[in-house]
Amino acid sequence: MEQLIRVIARALVDHPEDVQIQVKEDARGLVYELSVHPDDVGKVIGKQGRIAKALRTVVSSASVKERKRVIVDIVSE
């Protein structure tokens, strides 16, 4: 799952070397915190959050096999 998020995020940004993902587990489920270069935050979120929503949809569809709730949070540094 982490690799899927990393591949998608690196394709979207201008600074792919700054893409970092931290995995945490809390009461909500498995949380992937995606952090990117400050200049690339808008590219990952997209207009009206469309790209972020699409990313979350793909990840939640892929997480059906894990049988855990997966959440993608976009964090700016």
PDB file with SEQRES, HELIX, SHEET and CRYST1 records, atoms N, CA, C and O in Angstrom:
SEQRES   1 A   77  MET GLU GLN LEU ILE ARG VAL ILE ALA ARG ALA LEU VAL          
SEQRES   2 A   77  ASP HIS PRO GLU ASP VAL GLN ILE GLN VAL LYS GLU ASP          
SEQRES   3 A   77  ALA ARG GLY LEU VAL TYR GLU LEU SER VAL HIS PRO ASP          
SEQRES   4 A   77  ASP VAL GLY LYS VAL ILE GLY LYS GLN GLY ARG ILE ALA          
SEQRES   5 A   77  LYS ALA LEU ARG THR VAL VAL SER SER ALA SER VAL LYS          
SEQRES   6 A   77  GLU ARG LYS ARG VAL ILE VAL ASP ILE VAL SER GLU              
HELIX    1 AA1 GLU A    2  LEU A   12  1                                  11    
HELIX    2 AA2 PRO A   16  ASP A   18  5                                   3    
HELIX    3 AA3 PRO A   38  ASP A   40  5                                   3    
HELIX    4 AA4 VAL A   41  ILE A   45  1                                   5    
HELIX    5 AA5 LYS A   47  GLY A   49  5                                   3    
HELIX    6 AA6 ARG A   50  ALA A   62  1                                  13    
HELIX    7 AA7 SER A   63  GLU A   66  5                                   4    
SHEET    1 AA1 3 GLN A  20  ASP A  26  0                                        
SHEET    2 AA1 3 GLY A  29  VAL A  36 -1                                        
SHEET    3 AA1 3 VAL A  70  SER A  76  1                                        
CRYST1    1.000    1.000    1.000  90.00  90.00  90.00 P 1           1          
ATOM      1  N   MET A   1       0.826  -1.193   0.000  1.00  0.00           N  
ATOM      2  CA  MET A   1       0.000   0.000   0.000  1.00  0.00           C  
ATOM      3  C   MET A   1       0.873   1.261   0.000  1.00  0.00           C  
ATOM      4  O   MET A   1       0.612   2.222  -0.724  1.00  0.00           O  
ATOM      5  N   GLU A   2       1.902   1.225   0.824  1.00  0.00           N  
ATOM      6  CA  GLU A   2       2.803   2.369   0.891  1.00  0.00           C  
ATOM      7  C   GLU A   2       3.475   2.611  -0.464  1.00  0.00           C  
ATOM      8  O   GLU A   2       3.649   3.756  -0.881  1.00  0.00           O  
ATOM      9  N   GLN A   3       3.841   1.550  -1.128  1.00  0.00           N  
ATOM     10  CA  GLN A   3       4.484   1.669  -2.439  1.00  0.00           C  
ATOM     11  C   GLN A   3       3.509   2.258  -3.473  1.00  0.00           C  
ATOM     12  O   GLN A   3       3.914   3.056  -4.318  1.00  0.00           O  
ATOM     13  N   LEU A   4       2.254   1.875  -3.409  1.00  0.00           N  
ATOM     14  CA  LEU A   4       1.240   2.423  -4.318  1.00  0.00           C  
ATOM     15  C   LEU A   4       1.106   3.929  -4.132  1.00  0.00           C  
ATOM     16  O   LEU A   4       1.078   4.680  -5.107  1.00  0.00           O  
ATOM     17  N   ILE A   5       1.024   4.366  -2.892  1.00  0.00           N  
ATOM     18  CA  ILE A   5       0.904   5.800  -2.607  1.00  0.00           C  
ATOM     19  C   ILE A   5       2.149   6.539  -3.086  1.00  0.00           C  
ATOM     20  O   ILE A   5       2.051   7.622  -3.662  1.00  0.00           O  
ATOM     21  N   ARG A   6       3.313   5.953  -2.846  1.00  0.00           N  
ATOM     22  CA  ARG A   6       4.571   6.582  -3.243  1.00  0.00           C  
ATOM     23  C   ARG A   6       4.657   6.743  -4.766  1.00  0.00           C  
ATOM     24  O   ARG A   6       5.074   7.797  -5.248  1.00  0.00           O  
ATOM     25  N   VAL A   7       4.273   5.727  -5.519  1.00  0.00           N  
ATOM     26  CA  VAL A   7       4.334   5.794  -6.990  1.00  0.00           C  
ATOM     27  C   VAL A   7       3.385   6.862  -7.521  1.00  0.00           C  
ATOM     28  O   VAL A   7       3.756   7.640  -8.401  1.00  0.00           O  
ATOM     29  N   ILE A   8       2.184   6.903  -7.001  1.00  0.00           N  
ATOM     30  CA  ILE A   8       1.210   7.904  -7.463  1.00  0.00           C  
ATOM     31  C   ILE A   8       1.677   9.310  -7.114  1.00  0.00           C  
ATOM     32  O   ILE A   8       1.621  10.208  -7.955  1.00  0.00           O  
ATOM     33  N   ALA A   9       2.136   9.510  -5.889  1.00  0.00           N  
ATOM     34  CA  ALA A   9       2.565  10.843  -5.451  1.00  0.00           C  
ATOM     35  C   ALA A   9       3.778  11.327  -6.233  1.00  0.00           C  
ATOM     36  O   ALA A   9       3.843  12.497  -6.611  1.00  0.00           O  
ATOM     37  N   ARG A  10       4.732  10.447  -6.479  1.00  0.00           N  
ATOM     38  CA  ARG A  10       5.930  10.859  -7.222  1.00  0.00           C  
ATOM     39  C   ARG A  10       5.614  11.238  -8.656  1.00  0.00           C  
ATOM     40  O   ARG A  10       6.310  12.066  -9.244  1.00  0.00           O  
ATOM     41  N   ALA A  11       4.577  10.647  -9.228  1.00  0.00           N  
ATOM     42  CA  ALA A  11       4.177  10.994 -10.589  1.00  0.00           C  
ATOM     43  C   ALA A  11       3.524  12.375 -10.655  1.00  0.00           C  
ATOM     44  O   ALA A  11       3.504  13.004 -11.713  1.00  0.00           O  
ATOM     45  N   LEU A  12       3.000  12.838  -9.543  1.00  0.00           N  
ATOM     46  CA  LEU A  12       2.269  14.104  -9.531  1.00  0.00           C  
ATOM     47  C   LEU A  12       3.141  15.328  -9.248  1.00  0.00           C  
ATOM     48  O   LEU A  12       2.807  16.431  -9.681  1.00  0.00           O  
ATOM     49  N   VAL A  13       4.237  15.156  -8.539  1.00  0.00           N  
ATOM     50  CA  VAL A  13       4.983  16.296  -8.010  1.00  0.00           C  
ATOM     51  C   VAL A  13       6.210  16.644  -8.853  1.00  0.00           C  
ATOM     52  O   VAL A  13       6.651  15.859  -9.691  1.00  0.00           O  
ATOM     53  N   ASP A  14       6.753  17.848  -8.608  1.00  0.00           N  
ATOM     54  CA  ASP A  14       7.972  18.300  -9.276  1.00  0.00           C  
ATOM     55  C   ASP A  14       9.220  17.863  -8.518  1.00  0.00           C  
ATOM     56  O   ASP A  14      10.303  17.790  -9.099  1.00  0.00           O  
ATOM     57  N   HIS A  15       9.079  17.573  -7.232  1.00  0.00           N  
ATOM     58  CA  HIS A  15      10.205  17.168  -6.385  1.00  0.00           C  
ATOM     59  C   HIS A  15       9.942  15.766  -5.827  1.00  0.00           C  
ATOM     60  O   HIS A  15       9.613  15.626  -4.649  1.00  0.00           O  
ATOM     61  N   PRO A  16      10.080  14.733  -6.653  1.00  0.00           N  
ATOM     62  CA  PRO A  16       9.749  13.370  -6.198  1.00  0.00           C  
ATOM     63  C   PRO A  16      10.652  12.857  -5.083  1.00  0.00           C  
ATOM     64  O   PRO A  16      10.270  11.948  -4.346  1.00  0.00           O  
ATOM     65  N   GLU A  17      11.846  13.430  -4.953  1.00  0.00           N  
ATOM     66  CA  GLU A  17      12.749  12.981  -3.897  1.00  0.00           C  
ATOM     67  C   GLU A  17      12.271  13.411  -2.506  1.00  0.00           C  
ATOM     68  O   GLU A  17      12.725  12.859  -1.503  1.00  0.00           O  
ATOM     69  N   ASP A  18      11.374  14.376  -2.433  1.00  0.00           N  
ATOM     70  CA  ASP A  18      10.866  14.862  -1.153  1.00  0.00           C  
ATOM     71  C   ASP A  18       9.589  14.159  -0.706  1.00  0.00           C  
ATOM     72  O   ASP A  18       9.030  14.521   0.329  1.00  0.00           O  
ATOM     73  N   VAL A  19       9.119  13.184  -1.439  1.00  0.00           N  
ATOM     74  CA  VAL A  19       7.919  12.446  -1.061  1.00  0.00           C  
ATOM     75  C   VAL A  19       8.274  11.490   0.074  1.00  0.00           C  
ATOM     76  O   VAL A  19       9.156  10.641  -0.060  1.00  0.00           O  
ATOM     77  N   GLN A  20       7.571  11.645   1.193  1.00  0.00           N  
ATOM     78  CA  GLN A  20       7.793  10.784   2.354  1.00  0.00           C  
ATOM     79  C   GLN A  20       6.458  10.278   2.863  1.00  0.00           C  
ATOM     80  O   GLN A  20       5.454  10.991   2.834  1.00  0.00           O  
ATOM     81  N   ILE A  21       6.460   9.036   3.331  1.00  0.00           N  
ATOM     82  CA  ILE A  21       5.238   8.432   3.850  1.00  0.00           C  
ATOM     83  C   ILE A  21       5.539   7.819   5.207  1.00  0.00           C  
ATOM     84  O   ILE A  21       6.489   7.052   5.366  1.00  0.00           O  
ATOM     85  N   GLN A  22       4.715   8.172   6.178  1.00  0.00           N  
ATOM     86  CA  GLN A  22       4.819   7.575   7.503  1.00  0.00           C  
ATOM     87  C   GLN A  22       3.544   6.791   7.760  1.00  0.00           C  
ATOM     88  O   GLN A  22       2.445   7.250   7.448  1.00  0.00           O  
ATOM     89  N   VAL A  23       3.697   5.618   8.324  1.00  0.00           N  
ATOM     90  CA  VAL A  23       2.554   4.753   8.601  1.00  0.00           C  
ATOM     91  C   VAL A  23       2.310   4.729  10.098  1.00  0.00           C  
ATOM     92  O   VAL A  23       3.225   4.489  10.885  1.00  0.00           O  
ATOM     93  N   LYS A  24       1.072   4.979  10.480  1.00  0.00           N  
ATOM     94  CA  LYS A  24       0.681   4.942  11.881  1.00  0.00           C  
ATOM     95  C   LYS A  24      -0.623   4.168  11.994  1.00  0.00           C  
ATOM     96  O   LYS A  24      -1.427   4.144  11.062  1.00  0.00           O  
ATOM     97  N   GLU A  25      -0.821   3.547  13.124  1.00  0.00           N  
ATOM     98  CA  GLU A  25      -2.083   2.858  13.372  1.00  0.00           C  
ATOM     99  C   GLU A  25      -2.722   3.496  14.596  1.00  0.00           C  
ATOM    100  O   GLU A  25      -2.100   3.605  15.653  1.00  0.00           O  
ATOM    101  N   ASP A  26      -3.968   3.913  14.438  1.00  0.00           N  
ATOM    102  CA  ASP A  26      -4.689   4.504  15.558  1.00  0.00           C  
ATOM    103  C   ASP A  26      -6.119   3.993  15.573  1.00  0.00           C  
ATOM    104  O   ASP A  26      -6.433   2.998  14.920  1.00  0.00           O  
ATOM    105  N   ALA A  27      -6.976   4.662  16.307  1.00  0.00           N  
ATOM    106  CA  ALA A  27      -8.362   4.216  16.458  1.00  0.00           C  
ATOM    107  C   ALA A  27      -9.126   4.255  15.132  1.00  0.00           C  
ATOM    108  O   ALA A  27     -10.071   3.490  14.938  1.00  0.00           O  
ATOM    109  N   ARG A  28      -8.722   5.138  14.225  1.00  0.00           N  
ATOM    110  CA  ARG A  28      -9.405   5.244  12.936  1.00  0.00           C  
ATOM    111  C   ARG A  28      -9.028   4.112  11.995  1.00  0.00           C  
ATOM    112  O   ARG A  28      -9.804   3.776  11.100  1.00  0.00           O  
ATOM    113  N   GLY A  29      -7.873   3.524  12.172  1.00  0.00           N  
ATOM    114  CA  GLY A  29      -7.390   2.468  11.296  1.00  0.00           C  
ATOM    115  C   GLY A  29      -5.933   2.698  10.976  1.00  0.00           C  
ATOM    116  O   GLY A  29      -5.194   3.255  11.787  1.00  0.00           O  
ATOM    117  N   LEU A  30      -5.523   2.279   9.819  1.00  0.00           N  
ATOM    118  CA  LEU A  30      -4.149   2.437   9.365  1.00  0.00           C  
ATOM    119  C   LEU A  30      -4.047   3.783   8.644  1.00  0.00           C  
ATOM    120  O   LEU A  30      -4.741   4.015   7.654  1.00  0.00           O  
ATOM    121  N   VAL A  31      -3.181   4.667   9.143  1.00  0.00           N  
ATOM    122  CA  VAL A  31      -3.071   6.023   8.607  1.00  0.00           C  
ATOM    123  C   VAL A  31      -1.732   6.179   7.897  1.00  0.00           C  
ATOM    124  O   VAL A  31      -0.674   5.949   8.481  1.00  0.00           O  
ATOM    125  N   TYR A  32      -1.795   6.573   6.631  1.00  0.00           N  
ATOM    126  CA  TYR A  32      -0.602   6.878   5.854  1.00  0.00           C  
ATOM    127  C   TYR A  32      -0.506   8.391   5.747  1.00  0.00           C  
ATOM    128  O   TYR A  32      -1.370   9.032   5.149  1.00  0.00           O  
ATOM    129  N   GLU A  33       0.550   8.968   6.329  1.00  0.00           N  
ATOM    130  CA  GLU A  33       0.752  10.406   6.267  1.00  0.00           C  
ATOM    131  C   GLU A  33       1.715  10.708   5.123  1.00  0.00           C  
ATOM    132  O   GLU A  33       2.891  10.348   5.170  1.00  0.00           O  
ATOM    133  N   LEU A  34       1.201  11.367   4.114  1.00  0.00           N  
ATOM    134  CA  LEU A  34       1.971  11.710   2.924  1.00  0.00           C  
ATOM    135  C   LEU A  34       2.466  13.143   3.064  1.00  0.00           C  
ATOM    136  O   LEU A  34       1.672  14.074   3.192  1.00  0.00           O  
ATOM    137  N   SER A  35       3.779  13.310   3.038  1.00  0.00           N  
ATOM    138  CA  SER A  35       4.327  14.662   3.068  1.00  0.00           C  
ATOM    139  C   SER A  35       5.142  14.880   1.797  1.00  0.00           C  
ATOM    140  O   SER A  35       5.890  14.008   1.355  1.00  0.00           O  
ATOM    141  N   VAL A  36       4.974  16.059   1.232  1.00  0.00           N  
ATOM    142  CA  VAL A  36       5.648  16.426  -0.009  1.00  0.00           C  
ATOM    143  C   VAL A  36       6.304  17.796   0.166  1.00  0.00           C  
ATOM    144  O   VAL A  36       6.109  18.463   1.182  1.00  0.00           O  
ATOM    145  N   HIS A  37       7.067  18.197  -0.816  1.00  0.00           N  
ATOM    146  CA  HIS A  37       7.694  19.522  -0.828  1.00  0.00           C  
ATOM    147  C   HIS A  37       6.587  20.578  -0.745  1.00  0.00           C  
ATOM    148  O   HIS A  37       5.523  20.406  -1.340  1.00  0.00           O  
ATOM    149  N   PRO A  38       6.833  21.678  -0.005  1.00  0.00           N  
ATOM    150  CA  PRO A  38       5.785  22.712   0.136  1.00  0.00           C  
ATOM    151  C   PRO A  38       5.247  23.249  -1.194  1.00  0.00           C  
ATOM    152  O   PRO A  38       4.082  23.637  -1.271  1.00  0.00           O  
ATOM    153  N   ASP A  39       6.073  23.277  -2.231  1.00  0.00           N  
ATOM    154  CA  ASP A  39       5.610  23.760  -3.536  1.00  0.00           C  
ATOM    155  C   ASP A  39       4.676  22.767  -4.223  1.00  0.00           C  
ATOM    156  O   ASP A  39       3.940  23.141  -5.136  1.00  0.00           O  
ATOM    157  N   ASP A  40       4.700  21.503  -3.792  1.00  0.00           N  
ATOM    158  CA  ASP A  40       3.934  20.460  -4.456  1.00  0.00           C  
ATOM    159  C   ASP A  40       2.625  20.097  -3.751  1.00  0.00           C  
ATOM    160  O   ASP A  40       1.885  19.239  -4.232  1.00  0.00           O  
ATOM    161  N   VAL A  41       2.338  20.730  -2.635  1.00  0.00           N  
ATOM    162  CA  VAL A  41       1.134  20.383  -1.884  1.00  0.00           C  
ATOM    163  C   VAL A  41      -0.119  20.596  -2.726  1.00  0.00           C  
ATOM    164  O   VAL A  41      -1.031  19.769  -2.709  1.00  0.00           O  
ATOM    165  N   GLY A  42      -0.163  21.696  -3.458  1.00  0.00           N  
ATOM    166  CA  GLY A  42      -1.314  21.986  -4.310  1.00  0.00           C  
ATOM    167  C   GLY A  42      -1.499  20.969  -5.418  1.00  0.00           C  
ATOM    168  O   GLY A  42      -2.628  20.679  -5.815  1.00  0.00           O  
ATOM    169  N   LYS A  43      -0.410  20.428  -5.918  1.00  0.00           N  
ATOM    170  CA  LYS A  43      -0.500  19.437  -6.995  1.00  0.00           C  
ATOM    171  C   LYS A  43      -1.050  18.116  -6.483  1.00  0.00           C  
ATOM    172  O   LYS A  43      -1.752  17.412  -7.209  1.00  0.00           O  
ATOM    173  N   VAL A  44      -0.740  17.777  -5.242  1.00  0.00           N  
ATOM    174  CA  VAL A  44      -1.234  16.528  -4.674  1.00  0.00           C  
ATOM    175  C   VAL A  44      -2.703  16.667  -4.272  1.00  0.00           C  
ATOM    176  O   VAL A  44      -3.469  15.708  -4.366  1.00  0.00           O  
ATOM    177  N   ILE A  45      -3.088  17.842  -3.831  1.00  0.00           N  
ATOM    178  CA  ILE A  45      -4.485  18.065  -3.443  1.00  0.00           C  
ATOM    179  C   ILE A  45      -5.363  18.290  -4.665  1.00  0.00           C  
ATOM    180  O   ILE A  45      -6.455  17.728  -4.750  1.00  0.00           O  
ATOM    181  N   GLY A  46      -4.908  19.097  -5.605  1.00  0.00           N  
ATOM    182  CA  GLY A  46      -5.676  19.355  -6.822  1.00  0.00           C  
ATOM    183  C   GLY A  46      -6.770  20.383  -6.617  1.00  0.00           C  
ATOM    184  O   GLY A  46      -7.035  20.819  -5.496  1.00  0.00           O  
ATOM    185  N   LYS A  47      -7.395  20.759  -7.710  1.00  0.00           N  
ATOM    186  CA  LYS A  47      -8.484  21.738  -7.638  1.00  0.00           C  
ATOM    187  C   LYS A  47      -9.661  21.133  -6.898  1.00  0.00           C  
ATOM    188  O   LYS A  47     -10.151  20.061  -7.254  1.00  0.00           O  
ATOM    189  N   GLN A  48     -10.102  21.825  -5.875  1.00  0.00           N  
ATOM    190  CA  GLN A  48     -11.223  21.406  -5.032  1.00  0.00           C  
ATOM    191  C   GLN A  48     -11.010  20.011  -4.445  1.00  0.00           C  
ATOM    192  O   GLN A  48     -11.975  19.315  -4.128  1.00  0.00           O  
ATOM    193  N   GLY A  49      -9.741  19.600  -4.298  1.00  0.00           N  
ATOM    194  CA  GLY A  49      -9.422  18.325  -3.671  1.00  0.00           C  
ATOM    195  C   GLY A  49      -9.685  17.101  -4.520  1.00  0.00           C  
ATOM    196  O   GLY A  49      -9.778  15.989  -4.001  1.00  0.00           O  
ATOM    197  N   ARG A  50      -9.805  17.294  -5.810  1.00  0.00           N  
ATOM    198  CA  ARG A  50     -10.146  16.164  -6.688  1.00  0.00           C  
ATOM    199  C   ARG A  50      -9.053  15.107  -6.757  1.00  0.00           C  
ATOM    200  O   ARG A  50      -9.345  13.912  -6.734  1.00  0.00           O  
ATOM    201  N   ILE A  51      -7.801  15.534  -6.840  1.00  0.00           N  
ATOM    202  CA  ILE A  51      -6.709  14.556  -6.928  1.00  0.00           C  
ATOM    203  C   ILE A  51      -6.562  13.817  -5.602  1.00  0.00           C  
ATOM    204  O   ILE A  51      -6.355  12.603  -5.589  1.00  0.00           O  
ATOM    205  N   ALA A  52      -6.666  14.534  -4.494  1.00  0.00           N  
ATOM    206  CA  ALA A  52      -6.583  13.885  -3.181  1.00  0.00           C  
ATOM    207  C   ALA A  52      -7.714  12.877  -3.007  1.00  0.00           C  
ATOM    208  O   ALA A  52      -7.506  11.787  -2.474  1.00  0.00           O  
ATOM    209  N   LYS A  53      -8.889  13.239  -3.450  1.00  0.00           N  
ATOM    210  CA  LYS A  53     -10.037  12.327  -3.345  1.00  0.00           C  
ATOM    211  C   LYS A  53      -9.816  11.088  -4.209  1.00  0.00           C  
ATOM    212  O   LYS A  53     -10.130   9.973  -3.790  1.00  0.00           O  
ATOM    213  N   ALA A  54      -9.278  11.280  -5.411  1.00  0.00           N  
ATOM    214  CA  ALA A  54      -9.008  10.143  -6.297  1.00  0.00           C  
ATOM    215  C   ALA A  54      -7.936   9.234  -5.699  1.00  0.00           C  
ATOM    216  O   ALA A  54      -8.050   8.011  -5.768  1.00  0.00           O  
ATOM    217  N   LEU A  55      -6.905   9.825  -5.117  1.00  0.00           N  
ATOM    218  CA  LEU A  55      -5.852   9.052  -4.465  1.00  0.00           C  
ATOM    219  C   LEU A  55      -6.424   8.223  -3.324  1.00  0.00           C  
ATOM    220  O   LEU A  55      -6.100   7.044  -3.180  1.00  0.00           O  
ATOM    221  N   ARG A  56      -7.263   8.834  -2.525  1.00  0.00           N  
ATOM    222  CA  ARG A  56      -7.887   8.117  -1.404  1.00  0.00           C  
ATOM    223  C   ARG A  56      -8.808   7.007  -1.895  1.00  0.00           C  
ATOM    224  O   ARG A  56      -8.888   5.950  -1.269  1.00  0.00           O  
ATOM    225  N   THR A  57      -9.497   7.231  -2.998  1.00  0.00           N  
ATOM    226  CA  THR A  57     -10.378   6.208  -3.567  1.00  0.00           C  
ATOM    227  C   THR A  57      -9.580   5.001  -4.047  1.00  0.00           C  
ATOM    228  O   THR A  57      -9.961   3.860  -3.786  1.00  0.00           O  
ATOM    229  N   VAL A  58      -8.485   5.247  -4.743  1.00  0.00           N  
ATOM    230  CA  VAL A  58      -7.643   4.155  -5.230  1.00  0.00           C  
ATOM    231  C   VAL A  58      -7.074   3.365  -4.059  1.00  0.00           C  
ATOM    232  O   VAL A  58      -7.075   2.135  -4.079  1.00  0.00           O  
ATOM    233  N   VAL A  59      -6.593   4.058  -3.053  1.00  0.00           N  
ATOM    234  CA  VAL A  59      -5.997   3.385  -1.896  1.00  0.00           C  
ATOM    235  C   VAL A  59      -7.050   2.600  -1.126  1.00  0.00           C  
ATOM    236  O   VAL A  59      -6.782   1.476  -0.702  1.00  0.00           O  
ATOM    237  N   SER A  60      -8.226   3.157  -0.936  1.00  0.00           N  
ATOM    238  CA  SER A  60      -9.269   2.429  -0.204  1.00  0.00           C  
ATOM    239  C   SER A  60      -9.744   1.211  -0.992  1.00  0.00           C  
ATOM    240  O   SER A  60     -10.094   0.190  -0.400  1.00  0.00           O  
ATOM    241  N   SER A  61      -9.759   1.309  -2.315  1.00  0.00           N  
ATOM    242  CA  SER A  61     -10.129   0.151  -3.135  1.00  0.00           C  
ATOM    243  C   SER A  61      -9.070  -0.942  -3.053  1.00  0.00           C  
ATOM    244  O   SER A  61      -9.396  -2.129  -3.018  1.00  0.00           O  
ATOM    245  N   ALA A  62      -7.818  -0.543  -3.022  1.00  0.00           N  
ATOM    246  CA  ALA A  62      -6.731  -1.519  -2.936  1.00  0.00           C  
ATOM    247  C   ALA A  62      -6.624  -2.123  -1.539  1.00  0.00           C  
ATOM    248  O   ALA A  62      -6.051  -3.201  -1.374  1.00  0.00           O  
ATOM    249  N   SER A  63      -7.165  -1.444  -0.540  1.00  0.00           N  
ATOM    250  CA  SER A  63      -7.041  -1.925   0.837  1.00  0.00           C  
ATOM    251  C   SER A  63      -8.112  -2.939   1.226  1.00  0.00           C  
ATOM    252  O   SER A  63      -8.123  -3.411   2.363  1.00  0.00           O  
ATOM    253  N   VAL A  64      -8.989  -3.273   0.331  1.00  0.00           N  
ATOM    254  CA  VAL A  64     -10.050  -4.230   0.631  1.00  0.00           C  
ATOM    255  C   VAL A  64      -9.457  -5.576   1.053  1.00  0.00           C  
ATOM    256  O   VAL A  64     -10.018  -6.262   1.908  1.00  0.00           O  
ATOM    257  N   LYS A  65      -8.342  -5.949   0.462  1.00  0.00           N  
ATOM    258  CA  LYS A  65      -7.709  -7.222   0.801  1.00  0.00           C  
ATOM    259  C   LYS A  65      -7.173  -7.242   2.227  1.00  0.00           C  
ATOM    260  O   LYS A  65      -7.144  -8.295   2.864  1.00  0.00           O  
ATOM    261  N   GLU A  66      -6.746  -6.078   2.734  1.00  0.00           N  
ATOM    262  CA  GLU A  66      -6.179  -6.022   4.079  1.00  0.00           C  
ATOM    263  C   GLU A  66      -7.241  -6.079   5.174  1.00  0.00           C  
ATOM    264  O   GLU A  66      -6.937  -6.396   6.324  1.00  0.00           O  
ATOM    265  N   ARG A  67      -8.470  -5.777   4.819  1.00  0.00           N  
ATOM    266  CA  ARG A  67      -9.594  -5.767   5.752  1.00  0.00           C  
ATOM    267  C   ARG A  67      -9.382  -4.817   6.929  1.00  0.00           C  
ATOM    268  O   ARG A  67      -9.846  -5.063   8.043  1.00  0.00           O  
ATOM    269  N   LYS A  68      -8.667  -3.725   6.650  1.00  0.00           N  
ATOM    270  CA  LYS A  68      -8.479  -2.664   7.620  1.00  0.00           C  
ATOM    271  C   LYS A  68      -8.857  -1.359   6.946  1.00  0.00           C  
ATOM    272  O   LYS A  68      -8.726  -1.220   5.729  1.00  0.00           O  
ATOM    273  N   ARG A  69      -9.316  -0.418   7.722  1.00  0.00           N  
ATOM    274  CA  ARG A  69      -9.620   0.897   7.178  1.00  0.00           C  
ATOM    275  C   ARG A  69      -8.307   1.640   6.950  1.00  0.00           C  
ATOM    276  O   ARG A  69      -7.480   1.743   7.856  1.00  0.00           O  
ATOM    277  N   VAL A  70      -8.123   2.148   5.753  1.00  0.00           N  
ATOM    278  CA  VAL A  70      -6.899   2.853   5.397  1.00  0.00           C  
ATOM    279  C   VAL A  70      -7.236   4.307   5.110  1.00  0.00           C  
ATOM    280  O   VAL A  70      -8.165   4.610   4.362  1.00  0.00           O  
ATOM    281  N   ILE A  71      -6.463   5.201   5.718  1.00  0.00           N  
ATOM    282  CA  ILE A  71      -6.686   6.638   5.573  1.00  0.00           C  
ATOM    283  C   ILE A  71      -5.405   7.265   5.055  1.00  0.00           C  
ATOM    284  O   ILE A  71      -4.315   6.925   5.516  1.00  0.00           O  
ATOM    285  N   VAL A  72      -5.526   8.183   4.097  1.00  0.00           N  
ATOM    286  CA  VAL A  72      -4.376   8.918   3.573  1.00  0.00           C  
ATOM    287  C   VAL A  72      -4.526  10.370   4.001  1.00  0.00           C  
ATOM    288  O   VAL A  72      -5.478  11.049   3.616  1.00  0.00           O  
ATOM    289  N   ASP A  73      -3.573  10.839   4.805  1.00  0.00           N  
ATOM    290  CA  ASP A  73      -3.536  12.240   5.212  1.00  0.00           C  
ATOM    291  C   ASP A  73      -2.395  12.935   4.490  1.00  0.00           C  
ATOM    292  O   ASP A  73      -1.284  12.410   4.422  1.00  0.00           O  
ATOM    293  N   ILE A  74      -2.668  14.109   3.955  1.00  0.00           N  
ATOM    294  CA  ILE A  74      -1.640  14.892   3.279  1.00  0.00           C  
ATOM    295  C   ILE A  74      -1.144  15.951   4.257  1.00  0.00           C  
ATOM    296  O   ILE A  74      -1.906  16.795   4.728  1.00  0.00           O  
ATOM    297  N   VAL A  75       0.140  15.885   4.545  1.00  0.00           N  
ATOM    298  CA  VAL A  75       0.740  16.761   5.552  1.00  0.00           C  
ATOM    299  C   VAL A  75       1.735  17.671   4.855  1.00  0.00           C  
ATOM    300  O   VAL A  75       2.567  17.207   4.076  1.00  0.00           O  
ATOM    301  N   SER A  76       1.653  18.969   5.132  1.00  0.00           N  
ATOM    302  CA  SER A  76       2.635  19.901   4.568  1.00  0.00           C  
ATOM    303  C   SER A  76       3.738  20.113   5.590  1.00  0.00           C  
ATOM    304  O   SER A  76       3.472  20.197   6.789  1.00  0.00           O  
ATOM    305  N   GLU A  77       4.961  20.199   5.123  1.00  0.00           N  
ATOM    306  CA  GLU A  77       6.109  20.335   6.023  1.00  0.00           C  
ATOM    307  C   GLU A  77       6.305  21.769   6.437  1.00  0.00           C  
ATOM    308  O   GLU A  77       7.226  22.072   7.196  1.00  0.00           O  
TER     309      GLU A  77                                                      
END                                                                             
